[in-house]
Amino acid sequence: MTRATTLRAVVILGALVFLPTAATAQDAAANTCEAELRTASELFNQGKFDAARQAALPCIDAKSTRVERSRTLALLARFSLVQDDQAAAEATLTRLLGADPEFQPDIFDAPRFVRLVSLVKGRNSTPTVTSVSKAKEPLAQAPATVAVITGTEIERRGYTDLEAVLRDLPGFDFSRRAGASYSNIYQRGYRSIETNRTMLLIDGVEDNDLASSTAWLSRQFPLSNIDRIEVVYGPASTMYGANAFAGVINVVTKQPEQIVAEGKTLGGDARVLTSAHANAYDAVIARQNSAGSLRWSLAVRRYVGDDLPGLDQQTQWDFNPAFYDAIPYTVSGLNPTSATAIATVRAKYTEAQLAPYFTVTTDAAGNWTALKLTPEGAARARALDKSAYDQVVAGQKIAPGSPVDDWMVDFKVSTSNTIFGVQRWTTRESGSVPLVDTFAASGRNGFLWTPEHLSVYMKNFARYLDDKLQMQLSTQYNQHSLDGTDSNNVFLANYQLGSLLVNDLVAGTAPRWTNQYNYRLNNRMRSELNLFYEPSERLNVVGGVEARYSSVGANNVTSATAPADETGTPPTGVLGGNQIGSRDIGAYAQASWRARPSIKLVAGGRVDNNKIRQNGGYGTVFNPRLAAVYIRQKKVFKLMYAEAFQDAPNFQKYQTVPGVRDLSNPGLKPEEVKNFEGSASWEPRPALSFQLAAYRAGYRGIVQEVSGVPCPQIPGCTKTNQFQNVGRLQIQGLQADAKWNPGSYHFQANYTFTSPRDPDRDRRVGDIAAHRVNFLGGTRYFNDRLDTELRVNGVLGRKTGAATTVTNNPFPKIADYFIVSTAFTYRRLVPGVDLQLSIENLLNQDYWDPSLRNPSGFPIAAQMHQPGATAFLRFRVTR
């Protein structure tokens, strides 16, 4: 660490020590209230209600623990009910649940009290999140900007996958169906070639790919099993370490007890989805014993279909041989001028044998100096190139098609303090798009990419010191791999691309489709001890230690025949072998202190140390978080500062591409970001709320592929590409959100403004929208049996091309659009069965997403046409 970093760490960690000490000293004189509560309970049981109230009241003002305060308020609410003062009981319970949203009545409580607690919870529940601080806290007061969408909203709006959910949230840009991943998702204006700057969690378990850091947000996740999705905007390395760079998406699944109805031991939710191009099966089943002490659930999903309906109508992917009619065949491979290329031809053919396809230019001494393709030769090359589209590859004639077959299984068993879970998923999707049909085959002909993820985890919970200290110990094993049979690149070798040369044309060699099967195996063991200490209502501290041990493939194992894991060999050039072992240790702490009832101060920091093999790794990194939260009546104001870092994935450090990127760079340093943010929220009424957040983020040390790097250490190499820490970004923006729920109606609107710039080249970051607007609304009819939902998405100001960082895009912008989607749900068609019709892009608007790269180096589409009107029919069965 540098001296500045060390000083910063000392200041933050010193604050973490001082705040608990100061607050604990102030609270040291406080009574535990145990004696007062015992006396109050005895007086209550004797029917001396007024005396019981007077005995308990001092505990409200005393500096008691959260548990003691909850017990006191619950007791006072019971007193009010016994005296038939329901209004006072409701007011007291509202106060109680605001401080302790997880409060549960005792099994010996009167039914009237239990019903009132449930009523107040439903009416005045305070939304909470766990993803920001790894501890439950009120959403409005969390030291970050957070969005939460519930499982009920997901079901009601007719979403078909997680990416569709994110499209209705502020702060995201998209490049849907852009390559091996279904959709590239850019959070807060950070454009990259994969979704690898946002951390994806499933129940707090990291799911980003170990080799590439990619979050594979596709169709594999069971929507029936989602309780809520928490989206944290901005850096989050203080809690999560490396790669929580632009934000965090935490998918919180349902616990078994949420699926089983009250008084039952078995419950389930099954959904069948069908459309013209896809079918999905999505279900969760749960069971608990009669005492509720042992519970389990099993969630499954399979999505099968064909992406990009109408793909064969797009000229880039229609596999129409007429494309070659306009090709002049001026490629250097068919018109050589170099002495080496000409010598290769002359060694095999005479000038007479080359005719009529080539003419030969000679010098005065009779030496061949150039070969030129004749019109007859161009016609021969053209006819041969067209014949490639008549070939059979992977058992089918060359044709358009983007098949998808995604699935997931999620199993968990829980007791009162332990959760054991297994998650297994695979996405088998076309890897060819947006590569064009004159360069690559379609997914129908075997160009597929199939990542597979396995996660086995266990979490243990415990409470100590009268609930003041909570502990969670979690251990998980991750295995991420590429399927060696289905992960296959199918490229075209022909004359137009320069893959086949003069000798091939004279011999009449037909174009060919080449296979490159890929395999990679990555493993990680991770353990974390998390502690949450709350000595009083004014103070809490969360902290922990984390250790990770990984073995990640440096390069893909490749082979011309499947399966690559059996027929392929690791690429050469990685010293010490293809598997890279690493060790990561992290320690973090964050304190939240109520300096006054209206002021909450947050200070946190995390130290991470990384070691790769014996002598590599980025060393030690420190990242702080500071926040001040001011609560006044129904308004909340926040000022926040946070830092984060992004460790370069192994493919950037070690993976090479012969002839393109011949140099690896194991010494890549982490990317860094500093984020300043302010927000204001206002809830004038329970049914009406507003939120506004503004931020400015500075990124440096961004890893970019640099061309023209000298490579004398590699035989035959003069200059090549290499990943280096050379980039910077300055991104600033606004996010606004408003919600209004008058009666049976509900409305929500959000707006995003983003201004991302590359300060070194003084250019705007390409493909990122300047403005995004989303509107969502709905209501219910016929005694709550018919739900109607309407969604409108507007995207404006996506500049691209020469004036931006996407310099090779031929378009100056990606066209603006507004699209409308809707869903109708008829509930209780028969008992336990709901029917839903949802339509995406209802008005069949033409709209486009940008492509995933800076289109250069190989044939790639500059923008991706998105589906027209698509209807989905869903049956839902619940028990």
C-alpha positions, -999 to +999 in steps of 0.1 A: +000+000+000+011+036-006+016+060+022-017+078+013-036+045+013-021+035+046-031+069+062-066+065+048-069+030+062-057+042+097-082+070+097-112+048+087-103+019+110-096+044+138-131+057+134-145+022+136-128+017+169-137+051+183-174+051+174-182+018+193-161+029+222-177+063+225-212+050+221-207+021+245-192+045+271-224+066+269-245+036+273-225+020+301-246+036+328-279+023+314-299-003+332-307-035+313-344-030+322-346-067+330-360-060+365-385-034+353-399-057+326-402-086+350-421-064+374-443-051+346-451-086+335-460-097+370-483-067+375-500-073+341-507-110+350-523-097+383-546-074+363-529-043+376-526-027+341-519+009+350-492-001+375-477-024+349-476+004+323-458+027+348-433+000+356-424-006+319-424+031+307-389+039+320-374+013+296-386+033+267-364+063+276-335+043+289-306+034+267-317-002+264-308-028+239-329-034+208-343-066+222-353-050+255-369-020+237-389-044+215-401-064+245-411-031+262-431-018+232-448-052+227-458-053+264-472-017+262-493-027+231-507-057+250-517-033+278-535-011+254-554-040+238-566-053+272-579-018+279-597-018+245-575+011+232-568-003+198-556+030+184-529+032+211-520-004+204-516+002+167-495+033+173-472+014+197-469-016+173-461+008+144-432+022+165-421-013+174-421-026+138-403+005+126-373-004+149-376-042+146-393-053+113-387-089+122-406-089+154-428-120+159-456-125+185-451-152+211-470-185+207-488-177+240-500-143+228-538-137+225-551-142+189-563-106+189-527-094+195-513-117+168-538-105+142-531-069+150-493-074+146-500-090+112-523-061+102-498-034+112-470-053+094-489-054+062-499-018+064-469-001+077-440-024+069-407-007+064-388-021+034-354-035+044-323-046+025-293-067+033-271-063+003-255-030+012-241-037+046-245-075+049-270-068+076-307-060+076-314-023+076-342+001+065-340+006+027-343+044+030-314+047+054-289+023+037-256+040+029-260+035-008-286+040-036-307+009-037-336-004-058-358-033-047-382-053-069-404-080-053-413-114-065-450-102-065-440-074-090-421-098-111-450-122-114-476-094-119-457-077-147-451-109-167-413-108-168-398-138-185-362-134-172-339-113-150-327-091-178-362-080-185-366-070-149-335-048-150-348-030-182-375-014-160-350-001-134-329+031-136-292+031-142-288+003-167-278+001-204-281-030-226-267-048-255-291-078-258-282-109-277-246-097-282-225-128-284-220-158-261-239-141-233-276-134-238-273-097-230-245-074-219-256-051-191-238-019-183-245-004-149-242+034-145-226+040-179-196+017-176-194+000-211-174-033-213-174-063-236-192-084-210-213-079-179-182-081-157-183-048-137-214-057-117-213-084-091-242-110-092-252-127-060-277-155-055-287-154-018-254-136-011-234-163-029-212-148-057-221-161-092-198-142-115-177-164-137-143-172-120-123-169-153-139-138-169-159-122-140-189-123-163-224-123-148-243-147-170-277-130-166-298-152-189-330-173-188-318-200-163-330-185-130-364-198-117-386-167-113-411-186-092-385-189-065-375-152-063-386-133-031-370-100-042-341-085-062-319-059-045-298-037-068-270-017-052-257+012-073-221+023-071-189+008-056-194-019-029-159-033-024-160-023+013-183-053+019-176-076-011-140-070-021-129-073-057-153-068-086-182-051-068-172-023-091-202-006-107-228-022-084-243-054-070-274-074-080-285-097-052-312-122-061-329-132-029-348-165-032-377-176-011-372-195+021-392-228+023-415-213+049-425-185+024-438-212+000-457-233+024-491-217+034-499-211+071-510-243+087-497-265+059-466-287+055-464-287+017-465-259-008-456-251-044-457-227-073-454-240-109-455-219-140-456-230-177-447-203-202-451-206-240-447-183-270-442-187-307-404-191-303-399-205-268-412-226-239-403-225-203-411-246-172-405-230-139-415-244-105-406-245-068-418-270-042-413-268-004-420-289+026-416-284+064-423-307+093-452-300+116-430-282+141-415-260+114-380-269+126-368-287+094-376-272+059-365-279+024-373-265-011-365-274-047-367-249-075-362-258-112-364-240-145-358-249-181-361-224-210-359-238-246-364-218-277-348-198-306-335-163-300-339-134-323-371-144-342-369-130-377-331-134-377-333-148-413-348-115-424-316-096-415-290-094-442-262-100-418-276-134-408-297-147-437-269-169-452-279-157-486-252-166-512-262-136-533-240-115-509-209-126-530-223-112-562-211-077-552-177-089-539-148-078-562-123-102-547-094-078-544-081-094-513-043-097-511-044-135-508-057-137-544-036-108-557-002-114-540+028-091-545+052-104-518+081-125-529+073-152-504+037-156-514+046-156-551+074-182-546+048-205-529+026-203-560+055-207-585+068-237-568+036-255-577+022-240-608+034-226-641+021-195-657+001-216-682-015-236-654-026-204-636-045-192-667-073-183-671-077-174-634-046-153-629-023-131-649+014-129-641+035-097-640+072-101-645+102-079-644+129-075-671+147-106-659+116-127-661+110-129-623+074-130-612+065-098-593+028-099-590-003-121-596-037-106-605-070-123-603-088-123-637-126-120-641-127-157-647-108-163-615-132-140-595-161-159-609-145-192-598-138-178-563-174-164-561-190-198-571-168-217-546-177-192-518-214-196-525-210-234-523-202-230-486-239-223-479-249-257-494-227-276-469-240-296-440-225-287-406-234-303-373-259-325-391-279-296-407-276-275-438-261-241-432-290-218-421-299-191-396-308-201-360-300-192-324-311-221-302-312-217-265-315-244-238-310-230-203-318-247-170-312-245-133-318-265-102-317-249-067-321-271-036-319-259+000-325-274+034-328-252+065-332-255+102-335-228+128-299-217+124-284-236+094-290-234+056-274-259+032-279-253-005-269-266-040-272-245-071-265-259-106-272-242-139-262-243-175-268-219-204-265-234-238-268-205-263-257-194-297-222-178-296-222-166-332-243-134-330-233-106-336-206-122-359-220-120-394-229-150-416-199-144-440-176-152-411-193-176-387-219-203-387-251-200-367-259-217-334-281-241-354-249-254-370-230-258-338-216-223-329-226-225-292-213-213-258-222-234-228-209-222-193-218-244-164-219-233-128-221-254-096-223-239-061-225-259-028-228-238+003-236-238+040-245-210+063-247-212+101-263-185+123-259-179+160-268-152+185-250-143+217-251-117+245-288-114+246-290-110+209-265-081+209-241-102+189-250-122+158-226-145+139-229-160+105-203-185+092-206-194+055-186-218+034-191-224-003-175-244-031-178-231-067-170-250-099-173-230-131-166-247-165-172-246-202-188-277-216-161-292-239-187-306-264-212-276-268-187-247-265-177-245-301-166-218-325-175-225-361-157-201-385-157-199-422-125-203-442-130-190-478-116-168-505-134-136-497-119-136-461-084-144-475-083-178-457-079-197-491-052-185-515-040-188-551-030-224-550-064-233-534-083-215-562-064-232-590-070-266-573-107-258-569-106-262-531-140-257-516-145-233-485-147-251-452-163-245-418-137-251-390-145-262-355-128-250-323-141-268-293-134-251-259-131-263-224-120-246-191-123-257-155-123-233-126-127-241-088-129-220-057-133-226-020-146-196+000-153-191+037-165-160+055-171-152+092-196-123+095-203-106+129-231-081+136-228-063+170-256-040+183-249-029+218-277-003+217-303+011+194-279+039+185-249+018+174-242-013+153-210-027+138-208-053+111-174-069+103-158-101+092-130-120+076-131-139+043-107-163+026-108-177-009-086-203-026-090-206-064-077-226-093-086-209-125-077-219-161-053-194-178-065-203-213-092-224-228-083-259-237-091-262-274-095-290-300-108-295-335-129-324-323-152-328-293-151-331-264-122-306-259-117-318-223-106-352-236-092-345-271-076-310-265-044-299-249-037-268-229-021-240-249+016-234-245+031-202-233+019-202-197+048-208-174+040-233-147+010-248-164-025-238-175-041-238-140-035-207-120-037-210-082-045-179-061-053-170-025-074-140-014-078-128+022-101-100+032-111-082+064-138-056+067-157-036+093-185-010+091-200+010+119-233+028+119-238+053+147-269+074+156-251+106+166-286+121+171-320+106+164-320+124+131-284+117+121-268+084+112-231+082+104-215+053+086-178+045+083-164+013+069-133-001+053-119-033+039-084-046+033-078-073+007-047-092-001-042-113-032-014-138-040-011-158-072+011-188-070+043-178-051+052-144-065+022-129-083-010-111-074-020-075-068-008-074-032-028-054-007-057-030-014-078-009+010-112+005+001-133+028+024-169+038+026-182+070+044-218+081+046-240+106+065-277+101+066-301+128+078-337+119+086-362+147+091-398+138+094-405+119+061-374+131+043-341+113+041-309+130+028-276+111+022-240+120+014-218+091+004-183+083-007-170+049-017-141+033-034-138-001-052-115-021-073-118-046-102-092-073-104-083-082-140-097-117-148-074-145-158-082-143-195-068-107-195-037-116-176-028-149-192-050-158-223-033-152-257-047-154-293-019-164-318-014-138-344-037-113-326-028-111-289+005-129-285+016-112-252+000-120-219+003-096-189+003-113-155+013-081-138-020-063-146-031-041-116-067-037-104-088-010-119-099+016-093-130+038-088-139+067-065-175+076-062-192+106-047-229+105-043-258+124-028-295+115-026-328+128-012-360+108-007-394+119+005-425+099+015-452+125+022-478+097+024-475+059+027-488+056-009-465+083-024-427+085-025-399+103-044-362+096-047-334+115-064-297+105-065-267+122-082-233+108-085-198+113-100-175+084-105-138+085-115-123+053-129-086+048-136-062+020-145-089+005-168-077-026-186-078-021-224-064-041-253-035-021-268-022-026-303+013-022-317+031-036-287+066-049-296+071-086-290+107-095-298+106-123-272+082-143-294+097-159-325+083-144-357+064-116-338+072-079-343+041-062-329+010-075-313-019-067-290-017-068-251-040-060-222-027-030-202-038-006-175-042+025-197-078+038-195-097+064-175-134+073-173-154+101-158-190+093-154-217+114-138-254+110-137-288+113-121-314+087-111-349+097-102-378+075-091-414+081-081-441+058-068-478+064-062-503+038-051-538+053-049-563+027-039-563-003-062-540+015-087-502+016-086-479+038-107-441+041-109-418+061-130-380+064-131-356+085-151-318+081-157-294+107-170-259+095-178-228+114-190-198+091-195-166+104-209-131+093-217-110+123-204-078+112-221-094+113-256-121+138-247-148+116-261-181+104-249-184+067-241-203+052-271-236+033-270-246+046-235-280+064-235-280+100-223-316+096-211-338+066-201-374+068-190-395+039-176-432+041-167-450+012-150-486+012-139-515-012-132-547-019-114-571-047-105-607-054-114-635-079-106-628-083-069-590-085-074-593-113-099-580-094-130-546-077-129-536-053-157-501-040-161-486-015-186-449-007-191-433+019-213-396+021-219-379+050-236-342+053-246-327+084-261-293+098-270-271+067-277-243+083-295-217+061-312-192+061-340-161+082-347-169+109-322-171+084-294-150+057-279-167+032-303-148+046-331-154+019-357-192+019-356-204+033-390-235+049-374-233+082-355-260+070-331-283+041-322-319+052-329-341+064-301-371+044-292-402+040-270-418+006-266-449-005-248-454-039-231-484-052-211-496-081-190-531-094-181-534-119-153-567-136-145-565-151-110-584-181-097-594-193-131-601-224-111-590-227-075-552-225-074-548-217-111-539-183-127-537-175-164-515-147-177-511-131-212-481-108-215-470-090-247-435-075-251-432-046-276-470-044-280-469-019-309-443-039-328-418-011-328-385-013-348-357-008-323-320-017-319-294-024-292-258-016-298-233-044-305-209-056-279-175-045-292-159-017-312-167-034-345-132-040-360-108-068-366-134-092-378-169-090-394-193-080-367-227-063-368-227-027-355-262-029-340-287-057-331-323-056-342-346-065-313-377-087-314-411-073-325-444-079-308-440-112-288-469-127-269-463-151-239-490-172-223-484-184-188-502-208-166-495-207-128-505-233-103-501-228-066-508-250-036 
